[in-house]
Amino acid sequence: MLTELRLRDFVIVDSLELEFGPGFTVLSGETGAGKSILIDALGLALGARADASVVREGTRRADISALFRTNLTLDAWLAERELSGDAGQVWLRRVIEADGRSRALINGHPATVAQLRELGDVLVEIHGQHASQSLLRTDGQRALLDRFAGTDLTQLAQVHARWREAEKEVQRAQSDARDLSVERERLQWQHDEIAPLSPTEGEWDALSAEEKRLSHAASLLEGSKALADGLSDAEDSIAERLHGLQQRLKSLAALDARLQPAFELLEAATIQAQEAASLLSAYADRVDLDPQRLAQTEQRISALFSVARKLKLAPAHLAAELDSLRARLDALEQAQDVAALTQRLEAARQEYDDLARRVTAGRERAAAELSAGVTQRIERLGMQGGRLSIAVEPGEPTAHGVDRIEFRVAGHAGATARPLAKVASGGELSRLSLAISELAAQANPVPTLIFDEADAGVGGAVAEVIGELMRRLGDSRQVLCVTHLPQVAAKGNQHLRVSKERTDTGTVSRIEPLERARRIDEIARMLGGVEITATTRKHARELLG
């Protein structure tokens, strides 16, 4: 439910803070006072397209904020998108710059206009006299009928998507059969070149290192033994000479302690020379002179290199390429199995047809009930002899089913029902919307309904019926209505008056809630024009009860 609306520098409103309550709220005022400004502003807060023309002349930006109460479902939606604010409410804000750029915010967090629209779809439904409203669109008519019928299209849409994807797979398999066959032959050739070698990840690097070591085994053995002898094992070795120097320095350090650090370094060098000699001797004992293993390694390297060169790959990448080829061949095998794909397609189509038939049956029942209910109500709304007919006819299969939904209206007795979008006037369209909304109130989850001059073209008793219907709708929904008729205005739980006044900076629009005394004057003005008389005041008091 809408609880607060704040405007700043919007069209001809300089500043406005307005609170809304539950039930039925009416907006009235003289022609041109700007009664639709509130609805336009609210539309922008709910994601409508914005342009620079809404910025009040001489100012930098227009700022619109709307506060709504929420429920647990909306709170969860906000939390999932990290847009939460205070629990149980949401602030929607739209800022439009003078250059036409705009920003959207939800609870102070930057948001997208699409997110505003997504919230707006579940918070507010606006019924105006413009051809773009949902009742004139075939998709809007279908959605309205589905809401009334309680139709859930989620599963049908999923099955439809699965069916269409299966259809594309069959078509691709049939049209690309030759290309797929050529591709499969190419991949199979590459696979058959690599597979007999069974390369493993990291094998090439290991083989290269082993081949290098085996091919230089004699040099490694000879060199390591010579180094070990020079360091420690031979006569007059480095270790032996270092030991002699160490003993001489030891005696000198005994005479002068300042030589002790040099002695310790020489002692460490002797130890390190002996350790190096020991390591080299151990390495020489382990060096493997294995010509047979060397030949095997070289043969394996040659085989891997030959295949890699033929396929224009690095030898180290052969194992990964083999895995990739196997996966691609498996995918092609499945893609070429037209029989299996066709079977999957037929199963998906059968499931879709079964679900679509159930949806159609539900729509046909709801169409009969909704048509009868609306026809009964529009009789009371000044369309004597008029009737609504909802056609559920076969159409192309879509994610919404196989039905083509069309609302048709006959304006008077004996007239042929024709498509709503072609024959309904603005007033008739608004009254039909009102009748449908009142009838479908329990099925319609939107908590706030807005009617922009739903009373156009009527008066007298019909206007009173319209007011009563809106008042009744207000028992289960928040209802806002822009009206020219005193009979409708008198039924409101809350009455807002829109007026214009001249200021030093130009013309501005004022919107104010009316208490009973001022409300009597406003309804008297609506009854009698500019001059308010005792008679019109008396009639106004009678309307207000």
KAVENZI-V122988 format. One record per residue. N is the residue number from 1. OMEGA is omega in whole degrees, 0 to 359 (* if undefined). NEAR is the number of other C-alpha atoms within 10 Angstrom. D_FIRST is the distance of its C-alpha to the first C-alpha in Angstrom with 2 decimals. Layout:
n:N omega:OMEGA near:NEAR d_first:D_FIRST
n:N omega:OMEGA near:NEAR d_first:D_FIRST
//
This chain:
n:1 omega:176 near:22 d_first:0.00
n:2 omega:180 near:23 d_first:3.81
n:3 omega:182 near:15 d_first:6.22
n:4 omega:176 near:16 d_first:9.43
n:5 omega:180 near:22 d_first:11.61
n:6 omega:178 near:18 d_first:15.23
n:7 omega:173 near:22 d_first:18.04
n:8 omega:177 near:20 d_first:21.69
n:9 omega:179 near:22 d_first:24.53
n:10 omega:181 near:27 d_first:22.55
n:11 omega:178 near:20 d_first:24.80
n:12 omega:175 near:20 d_first:25.85
n:13 omega:178 near:21 d_first:23.27
n:14 omega:180 near:19 d_first:24.98
n:15 omega:182 near:16 d_first:22.36
n:16 omega:171 near:16 d_first:19.08
n:17 omega:188 near:13 d_first:16.49
n:18 omega:177 near:15 d_first:13.92
n:19 omega:180 near:13 d_first:11.36
n:20 omega:177 near:19 d_first:8.77
n:21 omega:178 near:14 d_first:8.41
n:22 omega:177 near:19 d_first:7.48
n:23 omega:188 near:21 d_first:9.96
n:24 omega:179 near:27 d_first:11.90
n:25 omega:178 near:24 d_first:12.35
n:26 omega:174 near:25 d_first:15.57
n:27 omega:179 near:24 d_first:17.19
n:28 omega:180 near:26 d_first:20.95
n:29 omega:181 near:21 d_first:23.97
n:30 omega:179 near:17 d_first:27.33
n:31 omega:180 near:10 d_first:27.96
n:32 omega:182 near:11 d_first:27.79
n:33 omega:178 near:19 d_first:25.79
n:34 omega:183 near:21 d_first:23.07
n:35 omega:182 near:25 d_first:20.27
n:36 omega:181 near:17 d_first:19.22
n:37 omega:180 near:18 d_first:19.10
n:38 omega:181 near:20 d_first:15.43
n:39 omega:178 near:19 d_first:14.71
n:40 omega:180 near:15 d_first:17.39
n:41 omega:180 near:24 d_first:16.14
n:42 omega:177 near:25 d_first:12.65
n:43 omega:178 near:20 d_first:14.67
n:44 omega:177 near:26 d_first:16.78
n:45 omega:181 near:29 d_first:14.11
n:46 omega:172 near:26 d_first:13.20
n:47 omega:178 near:22 d_first:16.93
n:48 omega:181 near:17 d_first:18.71
n:49 omega:184 near:10 d_first:22.40
n:50 omega:171 near:19 d_first:23.41
n:51 omega:187 near:14 d_first:26.77
n:52 omega:184 near:18 d_first:28.58
n:53 omega:182 near:15 d_first:28.37
n:54 omega:180 near:22 d_first:24.93
n:55 omega:183 near:26 d_first:26.56
n:56 omega:184 near:19 d_first:27.74
n:57 omega:178 near:17 d_first:31.52
n:58 omega:180 near:10 d_first:33.49
n:59 omega:187 near:13 d_first:30.82
n:60 omega:184 near:14 d_first:30.55
n:61 omega:171 near:21 d_first:26.91
n:62 omega:184 near:25 d_first:23.49
n:63 omega:183 near:22 d_first:20.64
n:64 omega:177 near:22 d_first:16.94
n:65 omega:179 near:23 d_first:14.20
n:66 omega:179 near:24 d_first:10.40
n:67 omega:180 near:20 d_first:8.46
n:68 omega:167 near:19 d_first:5.28
n:69 omega:181 near:17 d_first:5.17
n:70 omega:174 near:16 d_first:7.39
n:71 omega:184 near:13 d_first:9.90
n:72 omega:180 near:10 d_first:13.68
n:73 omega:179 near:9 d_first:14.16
n:74 omega:177 near:19 d_first:12.18
n:75 omega:179 near:19 d_first:13.89
n:76 omega:178 near:13 d_first:17.12
n:77 omega:180 near:14 d_first:16.66
n:78 omega:181 near:18 d_first:16.33
n:79 omega:181 near:12 d_first:19.24
n:80 omega:182 near:10 d_first:21.37
n:81 omega:179 near:10 d_first:21.24
n:82 omega:180 near:12 d_first:21.75
n:83 omega:186 near:18 d_first:18.56
n:84 omega:172 near:21 d_first:17.20
n:85 omega:175 near:16 d_first:16.21
n:86 omega:182 near:9 d_first:15.18
n:87 omega:175 near:12 d_first:14.20
n:88 omega:178 near:13 d_first:10.68
n:89 omega:179 near:19 d_first:9.26
n:90 omega:174 near:23 d_first:10.26
n:91 omega:173 near:20 d_first:11.80
n:92 omega:184 near:26 d_first:12.68
n:93 omega:178 near:28 d_first:15.84
n:94 omega:178 near:27 d_first:18.40
n:95 omega:181 near:22 d_first:21.85
n:96 omega:181 near:24 d_first:24.24
n:97 omega:181 near:20 d_first:27.88
n:98 omega:178 near:19 d_first:30.39
n:99 omega:176 near:12 d_first:32.26
n:100 omega:178 near:14 d_first:29.39
n:101 omega:180 near:12 d_first:28.50
n:102 omega:176 near:18 d_first:24.91
n:103 omega:177 near:14 d_first:23.26
n:104 omega:178 near:23 d_first:19.95
n:105 omega:175 near:20 d_first:18.58
n:106 omega:184 near:24 d_first:15.95
n:107 omega:179 near:19 d_first:15.88
n:108 omega:180 near:14 d_first:19.17
n:109 omega:175 near:15 d_first:20.80
n:110 omega:182 near:12 d_first:22.40
n:111 omega:177 near:18 d_first:20.80
n:112 omega:176 near:14 d_first:21.61
n:113 omega:178 near:20 d_first:20.14
n:114 omega:178 near:13 d_first:20.23
n:115 omega:175 near:17 d_first:17.90
n:116 omega:180 near:22 d_first:15.38
n:117 omega:180 near:17 d_first:15.85
n:118 omega:175 near:13 d_first:15.60
n:119 omega:182 near:19 d_first:12.14
n:120 omega:181 near:20 d_first:11.23
n:121 omega:182 near:15 d_first:12.74
n:122 omega:182 near:14 d_first:10.38
n:123 omega:190 near:20 d_first:7.02
n:124 omega:171 near:22 d_first:8.20
n:125 omega:184 near:21 d_first:11.35
n:126 omega:177 near:20 d_first:13.50
n:127 omega:179 near:22 d_first:16.46
n:128 omega:181 near:23 d_first:19.16
n:129 omega:183 near:18 d_first:22.93
n:130 omega:184 near:13 d_first:23.92
n:131 omega:182 near:13 d_first:26.01
n:132 omega:184 near:10 d_first:24.01
n:133 omega:193 near:14 d_first:21.00
n:134 omega:184 near:19 d_first:20.69
n:135 omega:180 near:24 d_first:22.23
n:136 omega:182 near:19 d_first:25.46
n:137 omega:180 near:16 d_first:25.86
n:138 omega:179 near:16 d_first:27.65
n:139 omega:176 near:15 d_first:25.48
n:140 omega:177 near:15 d_first:22.35
n:141 omega:178 near:19 d_first:24.16
n:142 omega:180 near:22 d_first:25.15
n:143 omega:179 near:17 d_first:21.71
n:144 omega:179 near:19 d_first:20.36
n:145 omega:180 near:24 d_first:23.38
n:146 omega:176 near:20 d_first:23.01
n:147 omega:180 near:18 d_first:19.43
n:148 omega:181 near:23 d_first:20.82
n:149 omega:184 near:20 d_first:23.84
n:150 omega:183 near:14 d_first:22.07
n:151 omega:174 near:16 d_first:24.37
n:152 omega:185 near:12 d_first:24.41
n:153 omega:185 near:15 d_first:26.42
n:154 omega:183 near:11 d_first:26.67
n:155 omega:179 near:12 d_first:30.19
n:156 omega:180 near:21 d_first:31.40
n:157 omega:180 near:18 d_first:30.46
n:158 omega:180 near:12 d_first:32.27
n:159 omega:178 near:19 d_first:35.33
n:160 omega:179 near:24 d_first:35.39
n:161 omega:179 near:16 d_first:35.49
n:162 omega:178 near:17 d_first:38.26
n:163 omega:182 near:21 d_first:40.20
n:164 omega:179 near:16 d_first:40.08
n:165 omega:176 near:14 d_first:41.20
n:166 omega:178 near:21 d_first:44.03
n:167 omega:179 near:19 d_first:45.01
n:168 omega:180 near:14 d_first:45.27
n:169 omega:178 near:19 d_first:47.38
n:170 omega:180 near:23 d_first:49.80
n:171 omega:179 near:15 d_first:50.10
n:172 omega:181 near:15 d_first:50.75
n:173 omega:181 near:21 d_first:53.30
n:174 omega:184 near:15 d_first:55.10
n:175 omega:183 near:11 d_first:55.19
n:176 omega:185 near:14 d_first:55.94
n:177 omega:182 near:16 d_first:58.47
n:178 omega:180 near:12 d_first:61.42
n:179 omega:179 near:11 d_first:59.74
n:180 omega:180 near:18 d_first:58.51
n:181 omega:178 near:14 d_first:62.05
n:182 omega:180 near:12 d_first:63.53
n:183 omega:180 near:14 d_first:60.98
n:184 omega:178 near:20 d_first:61.66
n:185 omega:180 near:13 d_first:65.43
n:186 omega:181 near:11 d_first:65.02
n:187 omega:181 near:18 d_first:62.89
n:188 omega:177 near:15 d_first:65.28
n:189 omega:179 near:11 d_first:68.26
n:190 omega:180 near:17 d_first:66.67
n:191 omega:183 near:18 d_first:65.75
n:192 omega:176 near:12 d_first:69.32
n:193 omega:185 near:15 d_first:70.79
n:194 omega:190 near:20 d_first:68.86
n:195 omega:181 near:15 d_first:68.50
n:196 omega:180 near:8 d_first:72.22
n:197 omega:182 near:14 d_first:72.13
n:198 omega:181 near:10 d_first:69.13
n:199 omega:179 near:19 d_first:68.24
n:200 omega:181 near:13 d_first:66.16
n:201 omega:178 near:12 d_first:63.79
n:202 omega:183 near:12 d_first:65.88
n:203 omega:184 near:16 d_first:69.19
n:204 omega:180 near:21 d_first:70.38
n:205 omega:180 near:11 d_first:70.14
n:206 omega:179 near:10 d_first:71.93
n:207 omega:181 near:15 d_first:74.68
n:208 omega:179 near:13 d_first:75.23
n:209 omega:180 near:10 d_first:75.69
n:210 omega:180 near:15 d_first:78.05
n:211 omega:179 near:18 d_first:80.12
n:212 omega:181 near:13 d_first:80.56
n:213 omega:183 near:17 d_first:81.76
n:214 omega:182 near:21 d_first:84.13
n:215 omega:180 near:16 d_first:85.70
n:216 omega:185 near:11 d_first:86.64
n:217 omega:182 near:19 d_first:87.69
n:218 omega:179 near:15 d_first:91.36
n:219 omega:180 near:10 d_first:90.57
n:220 omega:180 near:16 d_first:88.13
n:221 omega:181 near:19 d_first:90.75
n:222 omega:183 near:12 d_first:93.58
n:223 omega:183 near:14 d_first:91.59
n:224 omega:177 near:21 d_first:90.06
n:225 omega:180 near:19 d_first:93.55
n:226 omega:180 near:16 d_first:95.18
n:227 omega:179 near:16 d_first:92.57
n:228 omega:178 near:24 d_first:92.89
n:229 omega:182 near:20 d_first:96.68
n:230 omega:183 near:18 d_first:96.46
n:231 omega:190 near:26 d_first:94.12
n:232 omega:193 near:21 d_first:95.84
n:233 omega:184 near:19 d_first:98.09
n:234 omega:174 near:14 d_first:100.95
n:235 omega:181 near:12 d_first:103.76
n:236 omega:178 near:13 d_first:103.02
n:237 omega:180 near:16 d_first:99.24
n:238 omega:181 near:18 d_first:96.63
n:239 omega:180 near:24 d_first:95.76
n:240 omega:179 near:19 d_first:99.46
n:241 omega:177 near:14 d_first:100.01
n:242 omega:180 near:19 d_first:96.88
n:243 omega:178 near:17 d_first:98.20
n:244 omega:178 near:13 d_first:101.54
n:245 omega:180 near:15 d_first:99.84
n:246 omega:181 near:21 d_first:97.64
n:247 omega:179 near:14 d_first:100.77
n:248 omega:180 near:12 d_first:102.44
n:249 omega:180 near:19 d_first:99.39
n:250 omega:180 near:20 d_first:99.09
n:251 omega:178 near:12 d_first:102.56
n:252 omega:179 near:15 d_first:101.77
n:253 omega:177 near:16 d_first:98.54
n:254 omega:179 near:11 d_first:100.64
n:255 omega:181 near:11 d_first:102.55
n:256 omega:185 near:10 d_first:99.51
n:257 omega:181 near:11 d_first:96.04
n:258 omega:177 near:11 d_first:94.42
n:259 omega:184 near:15 d_first:95.20
n:260 omega:178 near:16 d_first:93.20
n:261 omega:179 near:11 d_first:89.93
n:262 omega:178 near:14 d_first:91.92
n:263 omega:182 near:21 d_first:93.50
n:264 omega:179 near:14 d_first:90.11
n:265 omega:179 near:12 d_first:88.81
n:266 omega:177 near:19 d_first:91.96
n:267 omega:179 near:18 d_first:91.64
n:268 omega:179 near:13 d_first:88.08
n:269 omega:178 near:16 d_first:89.23
n:270 omega:180 near:22 d_first:91.96
n:271 omega:182 near:15 d_first:89.54
n:272 omega:177 near:14 d_first:87.09
n:273 omega:179 near:19 d_first:89.97
n:274 omega:179 near:18 d_first:91.01
n:275 omega:178 near:16 d_first:87.47
n:276 omega:178 near:15 d_first:87.06
n:277 omega:179 near:23 d_first:90.37
n:278 omega:179 near:17 d_first:89.28
n:279 omega:180 near:13 d_first:86.03
n:280 omega:178 near:20 d_first:87.96
n:281 omega:179 near:19 d_first:90.51
n:282 omega:178 near:14 d_first:87.83
n:283 omega:181 near:16 d_first:86.11
n:284 omega:179 near:20 d_first:89.50
n:285 omega:184 near:12 d_first:90.01
n:286 omega:181 near:10 d_first:86.73
n:287 omega:186 near:16 d_first:87.08
n:288 omega:174 near:15 d_first:87.32
n:289 omega:187 near:15 d_first:89.77
n:290 omega:181 near:11 d_first:88.40
n:291 omega:181 near:12 d_first:89.36
n:292 omega:178 near:10 d_first:88.05
n:293 omega:177 near:14 d_first:84.55
n:294 omega:180 near:18 d_first:84.66
n:295 omega:179 near:14 d_first:85.59
n:296 omega:181 near:12 d_first:82.77
n:297 omega:180 near:18 d_first:80.24
n:298 omega:178 near:18 d_first:81.51
n:299 omega:179 near:12 d_first:81.43
n:300 omega:179 near:15 d_first:77.77
n:301 omega:181 near:17 d_first:76.81
n:302 omega:180 near:12 d_first:78.68
n:303 omega:180 near:14 d_first:76.92
n:304 omega:182 near:20 d_first:73.43
n:305 omega:182 near:18 d_first:74.28
n:306 omega:179 near:13 d_first:75.73
n:307 omega:180 near:18 d_first:72.63
n:308 omega:179 near:18 d_first:70.31
n:309 omega:180 near:11 d_first:72.40
n:310 omega:182 near:10 d_first:72.40
n:311 omega:179 near:14 d_first:68.58
n:312 omega:178 near:9 d_first:68.22
n:313 omega:168 near:13 d_first:66.45
n:314 omega:181 near:13 d_first:67.12
n:315 omega:181 near:20 d_first:68.97
n:316 omega:184 near:18 d_first:66.49
n:317 omega:185 near:16 d_first:63.66
n:318 omega:182 near:26 d_first:65.39
n:319 omega:180 near:19 d_first:63.72
n:320 omega:180 near:12 d_first:60.17
n:321 omega:178 near:16 d_first:61.14
n:322 omega:177 near:19 d_first:62.44
n:323 omega:180 near:12 d_first:59.15
n:324 omega:180 near:13 d_first:57.27
n:325 omega:179 near:20 d_first:59.70
n:326 omega:180 near:15 d_first:59.30
n:327 omega:181 near:12 d_first:55.50
n:328 omega:177 near:14 d_first:55.73
n:329 omega:177 near:17 d_first:58.37
n:330 omega:180 near:11 d_first:56.22
n:331 omega:179 near:12 d_first:53.30
n:332 omega:179 near:17 d_first:55.67
n:333 omega:179 near:14 d_first:57.14
n:334 omega:182 near:12 d_first:53.75
n:335 omega:182 near:19 d_first:52.95
n:336 omega:179 near:21 d_first:56.28
n:337 omega:185 near:14 d_first:55.79
n:338 omega:182 near:18 d_first:54.77
n:339 omega:180 near:10 d_first:55.36
n:340 omega:179 near:12 d_first:52.92
n:341 omega:180 near:20 d_first:50.31
n:342 omega:178 near:17 d_first:50.78
n:343 omega:178 near:13 d_first:50.40
n:344 omega:178 near:17 d_first:47.13
n:345 omega:182 near:20 d_first:45.96
n:346 omega:179 near:14 d_first:46.94
n:347 omega:179 near:14 d_first:45.16
n:348 omega:180 near:20 d_first:41.89
n:349 omega:179 near:19 d_first:42.23
n:350 omega:178 near:13 d_first:42.96
n:351 omega:178 near:14 d_first:39.91
n:352 omega:181 near:25 d_first:37.76
n:353 omega:180 near:18 d_first:39.39
n:354 omega:179 near:11 d_first:38.79
n:355 omega:182 near:18 d_first:35.05
n:356 omega:179 near:23 d_first:34.75
n:357 omega:179 near:14 d_first:36.56
n:358 omega:178 near:12 d_first:34.11
n:359 omega:180 near:21 d_first:31.15
n:360 omega:180 near:19 d_first:33.05
n:361 omega:178 near:12 d_first:33.76
n:362 omega:179 near:17 d_first:30.11
n:363 omega:181 near:25 d_first:29.21
n:364 omega:177 near:19 d_first:32.09
n:365 omega:181 near:11 d_first:31.02
n:366 omega:180 near:20 d_first:27.42
n:367 omega:179 near:23 d_first:28.79
n:368 omega:182 near:15 d_first:31.03
n:369 omega:181 near:15 d_first:28.37
n:370 omega:180 near:22 d_first:25.80
n:371 omega:182 near:19 d_first:28.62
n:372 omega:181 near:15 d_first:29.88
n:373 omega:181 near:18 d_first:26.56
n:374 omega:178 near:24 d_first:25.68
n:375 omega:179 near:23 d_first:29.29
n:376 omega:184 near:18 d_first:29.20
n:377 omega:183 near:23 d_first:26.13
n:378 omega:172 near:25 d_first:27.32
n:379 omega:181 near:15 d_first:30.54
n:380 omega:183 near:16 d_first:28.67
n:381 omega:173 near:25 d_first:26.94
n:382 omega:177 near:21 d_first:30.31
n:383 omega:183 near:21 d_first:31.39
n:384 omega:180 near:14 d_first:34.34
n:385 omega:179 near:15 d_first:35.99
n:386 omega:178 near:22 d_first:33.35
n:387 omega:175 near:26 d_first:32.19
n:388 omega:176 near:25 d_first:30.10
n:389 omega:180 near:21 d_first:31.94
n:390 omega:182 near:25 d_first:30.48
n:391 omega:173 near:18 d_first:33.29
n:392 omega:188 near:19 d_first:33.36
n:393 omega:180 near:12 d_first:36.45
n:394 omega:178 near:12 d_first:38.19
n:395 omega:179 near:11 d_first:37.32
n:396 omega:178 near:10 d_first:37.94
n:397 omega:177 near:14 d_first:36.87
n:398 omega:177 near:15 d_first:33.85
n:399 omega:180 near:18 d_first:31.31
n:400 omega:180 near:20 d_first:29.30
n:401 omega:184 near:22 d_first:32.35
n:402 omega:186 near:19 d_first:35.25
n:403 omega:170 near:21 d_first:33.55
n:404 omega:184 near:18 d_first:33.19
n:405 omega:178 near:22 d_first:30.38
n:406 omega:175 near:23 d_first:30.74
n:407 omega:180 near:23 d_first:29.06
n:408 omega:184 near:21 d_first:31.84
n:409 omega:170 near:26 d_first:31.82
n:410 omega:186 near:21 d_first:34.69
n:411 omega:182 near:22 d_first:34.12
n:412 omega:183 near:14 d_first:36.74
n:413 omega:177 near:11 d_first:39.16
n:414 omega:181 near:10 d_first:41.75
n:415 omega:177 near:12 d_first:40.01
n:416 omega:178 near:13 d_first:39.75
n:417 omega:181 near:18 d_first:36.28
n:418 omega:184 near:17 d_first:35.77
n:419 omega:185 near:18 d_first:33.17
n:420 omega:184 near:24 d_first:29.94
n:421 omega:185 near:18 d_first:29.97
n:422 omega:189 near:10 d_first:33.50
n:423 omega:185 near:15 d_first:33.53
n:424 omega:173 near:18 d_first:30.16
n:425 omega:179 near:16 d_first:29.84
n:426 omega:180 near:18 d_first:26.68
n:427 omega:179 near:17 d_first:26.23
n:428 omega:181 near:24 d_first:27.08
n:429 omega:179 near:25 d_first:24.71
n:430 omega:180 near:23 d_first:21.73
n:431 omega:174 near:26 d_first:22.91
n:432 omega:178 near:25 d_first:23.35
n:433 omega:180 near:21 d_first:19.84
n:434 omega:181 near:26 d_first:18.65
n:435 omega:180 near:24 d_first:21.08
n:436 omega:181 near:22 d_first:20.14
n:437 omega:180 near:22 d_first:16.38
n:438 omega:181 near:22 d_first:17.21
n:439 omega:185 near:19 d_first:19.75
n:440 omega:186 near:20 d_first:17.86
n:441 omega:182 near:18 d_first:14.57
n:442 omega:180 near:14 d_first:15.55
n:443 omega:184 near:14 d_first:16.68
n:444 omega:184 near:17 d_first:13.81
n:445 omega:184 near:15 d_first:11.38
n:446 omega:187 near:17 d_first:8.91
n:447 omega:183 near:20 d_first:5.72
n:448 omega:178 near:21 d_first:5.77
n:449 omega:180 near:23 d_first:9.49
n:450 omega:179 near:21 d_first:11.58
n:451 omega:179 near:23 d_first:15.24
n:452 omega:178 near:20 d_first:17.87
n:453 omega:176 near:23 d_first:20.76
n:454 omega:183 near:28 d_first:20.60
n:455 omega:183 near:27 d_first:23.30
n:456 omega:174 near:19 d_first:25.83
n:457 omega:179 near:12 d_first:29.33
n:458 omega:178 near:18 d_first:28.93
n:459 omega:175 near:18 d_first:29.65
n:460 omega:185 near:12 d_first:30.88
n:461 omega:180 near:13 d_first:30.14
n:462 omega:178 near:19 d_first:28.08
n:463 omega:179 near:23 d_first:25.74
n:464 omega:177 near:23 d_first:25.37
n:465 omega:178 near:19 d_first:24.62
n:466 omega:178 near:27 d_first:21.88
n:467 omega:180 near:26 d_first:20.34
n:468 omega:178 near:17 d_first:20.73
n:469 omega:179 near:20 d_first:19.17
n:470 omega:177 near:29 d_first:16.01
n:471 omega:180 near:23 d_first:16.05
n:472 omega:175 near:16 d_first:16.54
n:473 omega:180 near:22 d_first:13.71
n:474 omega:177 near:23 d_first:11.49
n:475 omega:182 near:12 d_first:12.88
n:476 omega:181 near:16 d_first:11.06
n:477 omega:167 near:23 d_first:8.14
n:478 omega:184 near:24 d_first:6.42
n:479 omega:174 near:29 d_first:9.51
n:480 omega:183 near:26 d_first:11.02
n:481 omega:169 near:29 d_first:14.77
n:482 omega:186 near:24 d_first:17.67
n:483 omega:171 near:22 d_first:20.68
n:484 omega:190 near:22 d_first:24.37
n:485 omega:179 near:22 d_first:25.01
n:486 omega:181 near:25 d_first:25.32
n:487 omega:177 near:26 d_first:25.01
n:488 omega:182 near:28 d_first:21.44
n:489 omega:183 near:29 d_first:20.56
n:490 omega:182 near:25 d_first:22.04
n:491 omega:186 near:24 d_first:19.62
n:492 omega:171 near:23 d_first:16.51
n:493 omega:179 near:15 d_first:15.03
n:494 omega:184 near:20 d_first:14.64
n:495 omega:177 near:23 d_first:17.09
n:496 omega:180 near:22 d_first:17.27
n:497 omega:180 near:19 d_first:20.74
n:498 omega:180 near:21 d_first:21.73
n:499 omega:177 near:17 d_first:25.32
n:500 omega:175 near:17 d_first:27.82
n:501 omega:180 near:10 d_first:30.50
n:502 omega:175 near:9 d_first:33.44
n:503 omega:179 near:8 d_first:33.85
n:504 omega:183 near:5 d_first:36.58
n:505 omega:180 near:9 d_first:34.72
n:506 omega:181 near:10 d_first:33.84
n:507 omega:177 near:13 d_first:31.25
n:508 omega:179 near:20 d_first:27.73
n:509 omega:178 near:21 d_first:24.67
n:510 omega:177 near:18 d_first:23.14
n:511 omega:184 near:23 d_first:19.84
n:512 omega:174 near:15 d_first:19.72
n:513 omega:183 near:18 d_first:18.13
n:514 omega:169 near:15 d_first:20.85
n:515 omega:190 near:11 d_first:22.31
n:516 omega:184 near:12 d_first:24.32
n:517 omega:180 near:10 d_first:27.57
n:518 omega:178 near:13 d_first:26.30
n:519 omega:176 near:22 d_first:24.07
n:520 omega:179 near:22 d_first:27.33
n:521 omega:182 near:19 d_first:28.98
n:522 omega:179 near:26 d_first:26.33
n:523 omega:175 near:28 d_first:26.48
n:524 omega:177 near:25 d_first:30.27
n:525 omega:180 near:20 d_first:30.30
n:526 omega:179 near:22 d_first:28.43
n:527 omega:192 near:20 d_first:31.06
n:528 omega:178 near:17 d_first:34.13
n:529 omega:186 near:13 d_first:33.75
n:530 omega:183 near:10 d_first:34.67
n:531 omega:180 near:9 d_first:36.93
n:532 omega:182 near:16 d_first:35.30
n:533 omega:178 near:14 d_first:37.76
n:534 omega:181 near:9 d_first:38.06
n:535 omega:181 near:12 d_first:37.80
n:536 omega:176 near:20 d_first:34.52
n:537 omega:179 near:21 d_first:33.13
n:538 omega:179 near:14 d_first:34.39
n:539 omega:179 near:18 d_first:32.83
n:540 omega:178 near:24 d_first:29.46
n:541 omega:179 near:18 d_first:29.73
n:542 omega:178 near:11 d_first:30.57
n:543 omega:181 near:18 d_first:27.53
n:544 omega:178 near:17 d_first:25.29
n:545 omega:* near:8 d_first:27.27
//
